[in-house]
Amino acid sequence: MLVIDTSYSMSFERAMVRAKSALLDILLRLNPSAVQVGLVTFDTGGKLESRLTHDLASIHTAVSDLG
């Protein structure tokens, strides 16, 4: 499960850009037939953005679309 902070603090010093880049790099290294990945974001509370899936392209899109 990938977890990323989407709070206001992530707007400083390109933190969101750097975090998204790191998550996308992780996704590129994974074998979709061997793993399932999901995505959770958090600000004042957690939010399930994507359930566990072998469809890493959908997770890639979800990460790319984060503010």
Helices and strands as residue ranges (DSSP letters): E 2-5, G 8-14, H 15-29, E 37-42, E 46-53, H 56-64
